[in-house]
Amino acid sequence: MGTLYLVATPIGNLEDISPRALRILRESTLIAAEDTRHTGTLLKHFGIETPLTSYFEHNKLNKLDFILEKLTQGDVALVSDAGTPAINDPGYELVQAALAASFDVRPVPGPSAPISALTVSGLPTDSFLYLGYLPHKTSERQKHVGQVANLPYTLIFLETPHRLLDSLEDILTVLGNRRICIAREMTKLYEEYWRGDVSGAIAYFGSKEPRGEFTLVIEGKKKEESGKWEEAGLVEAIKQELQAGKSAKEISAELAEQSGWNKKEVYSMISSLK
């Protein structure tokens, strides 16, 4: 019986790979990779000749049985394009399947974009919430952000360059002008960290064409804040309560107590949404 190893690989600088990761990649009977071409380049650089198979979002169900069969013959290493596997990729489903089949599953720790950005952000690191990529559409993105608007945790999102400015505008609308750190191309040639507030980030990145991979680290709601919720956050909360089948009276009473808005304001907003 083999072990499924989740092997973290560099997010940019190849020097960040660990000696243990290299050993596991060499000794495994198979490497399951999100992109075999990308991983093939990494393996070639380090002279590793372990067989590769693809394992990504669109073939994950077809490959499960094949990989589990390989685990009966020896160890299998799972890698993503960059960073720690099973974070924002289908690796967690392979982990579930391996555990259900009584295989041992172990991590080989290393680089992780969300954690790396958090640690250098200058924002609180004692409690945080990682939420992956923001939705593509504005309405869905505002809803997604609105769901966490009133949490005290530092928020971490990933974003693509062509949606960065739209996402920052929605973040400003829903969360207000909070502190933010934007990490770009971490550990790579054009590595950059921008720290300030959301409106400043919009001005900065709006003055140039955003390029590279972005990680957004955003200040959570301050515990000492006692003012009203942002209107977008209240609207999203109302929609959720309406979907849960609650009456306008129940919703206005509950949310008035939580949000800092009075009952009449909340009730009026409910009426406008119906």
N, C-alpha and C positions, 0 to 999 in steps of 0.2 A: 504493500500500500504506500503510495507516494504522498507527498505533502504539496498543497497548493500554496505557493509563495506569492505574496503581493509585493512586487519589487518597485520601489520608487526610483524614478530615473530623472536626470537633470531637466530643469525647466528652461535651461539656456546653456550655461557654462558647464562643459563636460567634466570639469574638475570636481563638480559637486557629487558625482556618483561615488558610492562607498565601496571599499574593498570587498565587503561582504556581498553587496549587490552584484559585483562582477563575478564573484565565486559562484553564487547561486545561479546566475545566468549561464555560466559555463557548465555547471554540473547537472542542470535540469535536463530531462529527456525531451522537453518541448517548451517553447516560449509562445504564449498566446498574447498577441499584440493588437492594439487598436488599429494601427496602420503598419503593415509589414514593411513598407518601403521606408518609412520614417525610422522604425526600430532597426531595420536592416543596416541603415547608415550608422547608427550607434554601435551595433554589434561589430560591423566591419572596422570601425575606428579602434575598438579594443581587441580585435582579433578573436572574436567569439563565433563559433560555427554551429551552435545549437540550432536544431530545426525550428522553423517559425510557422505559426498558423495565425490566420486573422481571427479576431474576435471583436466585433463592434456592434453598434446598435441594430443594424439591419440583418445581421446573420447570427445574432446571439442565441436564438432558440435552436437553430439548426446545428450549432457547434457544441452545445452543452454535452450531448451524449458522447461526442468524439473526445472532448477534453476529459470527461469523467473516465472514459475508457483508458486514456493515456495515463491517468492518475493511478490506475491499477498496476501500471508497469513501472512507474517511477515518479519523480517530482516534476511538477509543472510550474513555470514562472509566469505570472500575469503582469503585463506592463501596459501603461497607457501611452499616449503620444508624448506626454511630459508630466512630471510630478508623480503624485501618489495615486495608484489605480483604485478604482471603486468610488472615487470622488468625482461626481459629475460625468460618469461614464457607466456602461452596463455591467461593470465588474461585480457589483454587489449581487447580481442575479447568479453569477457563477459561484460566488462565495456561498450563497444560500443553497445552491444545488450540491456543492461539495460537502457542506456541513450535513445536509440531509442524507447524503450517501456515506456519512461517517468518515470522511477524509479529514485529516488535520489541515488547518488553514493558519498560516502565520504571516506576519508582516515583516518586510525588510524596509525599515523606515528610511526616509530621506526627504528630498525636496517636495514642497507643497506650496503652490502659488497663494492660496488664501492665507495660510499661516505666515508665510514670508512677508506678505504685504501688511498683515495685521501687526507683526512685531516691530516694524519700522514706521508705522503710521503716526505714532505719537498720541493715539487714542487709547482709551482703556482696553486692556487685554484680559481682565479678570473674568469677563463674561461677554460672549459674542455669539452672533447668529450668522451662519453661512447659508446663502440662499441661491447660489449658482448664477446661471445666466438669467437676466431679466427677460420677460416676454417681449415678443417682437412688436405687438400692437400697443398703441398709446393707452387705450382703455384698459387692456389687460395689465399693462405695466403699472398704471396708476392704482389699479385694484390690488395688485401684488404688493406694491410698496405700502399702500394704505393699511394692509393687514398687520403690518409691523410698526406702524407709525408711532404707537404709544408705548412700545417696549423700551426698557432702559438699556438694552444690550447694544454693543457696537455691531453694526451691520456690514456684511461683506457680500458684494456682488461681483460677477464677471460681466464684461461687456465687450462688444466688437467695435472697431473704430468707426464704422459707418452708422452705428446707432448711438454712439457715445453722447453727442450733444442733445439728442431727443430725450435720452434717458436722464441726463442731468436736469433738463427742463422739467421733466415729470417729477423728479426727486425734489426739486425746489418747490414745485406746486404742492406736493403732498406732505413733505417733511419740513419745509421751511428752509431757511438759510443756515443749515448746520455745518459743523466742521467736517472736512473730508480730506482723505489722502487718496490720490490716484496714482497707482503704480503702473508703469508702462515698460514692457519688454524687460522684465526682471532678469538679472544676471546676464543679459545679452549686451551686444555692442552699444545700442542706443538706450540703455537703461535710464529711466527717469522716475522721479518721485515728486509729485506736486502736492503741496499741503496748503490748505487755506479754507475758505468756505465755498459753498456750492455756487453762489453767484460769481465768485472769483474764478472758479474752475470753468464756468461757461464762457466767461470773457477770455480766459487764457487759451482754452482749446478751440474756441470759436475763431480765434485769430490765425489759425493754421489748420492744415488738413491732418486730423488725427490718424496716426498710423501705429500698428503693432497690437499687442494683446494688453488689455486693460483689466486691472483689479481695483474695484472701488471699495474703500473702507470709510464708513460713514458713522458719525457720532450717534449714539442712541439718545432717546429722550432723557433729558436730565431729570434726576429724581426730585430736584428742588423746584422744577417747573410746576406751577399750579394753575396756569392759565388754561384757556380753552384748547381743546383739540383743534388741529387744522381742519377746516371744513371738509376737505377731500377725505380725510380719515373718518370723520363722522358719517359722511355719506356712505362710505364703504361698509361701516359697521351697521348702519341702518339696513342696507341691502342684504347683508348676511342674516340679520334678524328677521327680515321679511321672508326670506327664503326658508327660514326655519319655521315659519308659520305663526309667528307671534303677532299679537294684535298691536295696533298703533299705541294704545294706552300702555301696554306692557313695555314696549320698546322705548317710548318717551320717558317713562319713569326710570328704567334701568340706565339708559344712556345719559340722561340728564345728570344722574348721580356720578357717573364715571367721567363724563367729558367736560364738565364745566359749563355746558350750554344749559339754558333753562328748559323746562318741559314744553312750554309753548313754542319755543324755537325748534326744538326737536320734532314736535308734533307737526308743525308747519312744514318742515323739511320732508317728513314722511308723506304727508299729503301730496306734496309736489312730485314725489317719486312714484306714486301709485298710478 
